[in-house]
């Protein structure tokens, strides 16, 4: 029997099973986002050092995701195409979660963050491609919204764990340089949940073989661009020289050390282009670099949206603990009860925005049917921007829960609608590598945020972290406006008016 020429639609429970692993992935991410700054500060990091220490997370994704995407496009095993990567990443991430709260010194904690983020990325990138593989175009917005739902649910529980454990009587304070027991037990439980949730998806789903996916492919082919080696070499040298000159200026002029990141990004891209001009053949590196040059117009337009979205999110993740503990709880002393109470409340706030994201994930498919992908994302990003800015205006920490409503809608939208817009423009044979390359536009703004936010706060805002959240809020609103430039796929325009 030949396969039908249209990809089958999946039932609710089939979509549920294929997305359930994201519950575990986000359990790990939520513990990381809500507690790693706390661990760093406990081990002696100053507020100035926090952005640099966080650089491990986005930099790891920049390296790992396109490689894993390229490899998973070319993998077919007894476990399928994407599921082997889910499983390997889950095992490694669980081990990192078990080890993180036991780090004896700051540099080991930073290394474990690197390991944790690399492992989560090994699992996460194929999950994004998995939805594009398994679902027809008309179901993809619902599939990514289901991922957002599990992200929200997992994050609610994970973010609140230290707070809940403290309520149950587990010690929430410790001596200088020691991480409280609430954080220890939260990370141990997180490792178990991450492994179990991904194992559920691995065991309860199946995958289509590559040849069937290509037969069902609904995306237009991507034409290879003309390779002008001379022009590419000249461009490479410009990037390399500009980056090297900037690094030299940082070193000789006494500029903030965080600016090395910007120079490194520029020079690093020049090096990659230069290496590409020197290599012939048909290797993985050449394919990734060529696909980067040939990416679809829709992806280029979404890159701007992603830049402003993830700049804002990174600002929120690394500065909310410092902002809330100092402004709303009045303490910067990591050994004080007030600081640790505030840090736990940040966990509750992060749980709240993820809970609201889970609710938003139920509403987003309806929004898409009524208003389309672009307008829906504009509304949600604007709500998130207003939510972040309001944190600076509210003084009662209880009322910060209201700010999290907007942040939750933005978070759910960021995790679903740009991917729905992108997956319709990417052919099945390159779904993994382009989802990995798309991660560049998540990682690069985080690296830029790590290099600039500390300098901006120190120069203009007396090193007060609350203003990083205001900058992030403005960035989210800009992201929403930029999505209006992205072309709406015809398939979603039809879905918007079809019951």
Buried (B, 14 or more C-beta within 10 A) or exposed (E): EEEEEEBBEBEEEBBBBBBBBBBBBBBBBBBBBBBBBBBBBBBEBEBBBBBBBBBBBBBBBBEBBBBBBBBBBEBEEEBBBBBBBBBBBBBBBBBBBBBBBEBEEBEBBBBBBBBBBBBBBBBBBBBBBBBBBBBBBBBBBBBBBBBBBBBBBBBBBBBBBBBBBBEEEBEBBBEEEBBBBBBBBBBBBBBBBBBBBBBBBBEBBEBBEBEBBEBBBBBEEBEEEEEEEEEBBEBBBEBBEBBBEBBEEBEEEEBBBBBBBBBBBBBBBBBBBBEBBEEEEEEEBBBBBBBBEBBBEBBEBBBBBBBBBBBBBBBBBBBBBBBBBBBBBEBBEBBBEBBBBBBBBBBBBBBBBBBBBBBBBBBBBEBBBEBBBBBBBBBBBBBBBBBBBBBBEBEEBEEBBEBBBBBBBBBBBBBBBBBBBBBBBBBBBBBBBBBBBBBBBBBBBBBBBBBBBBBBBBEEBEBBBBBBBBBBBBBBBBBBBBBEEBEBBEBBEEBBEEE
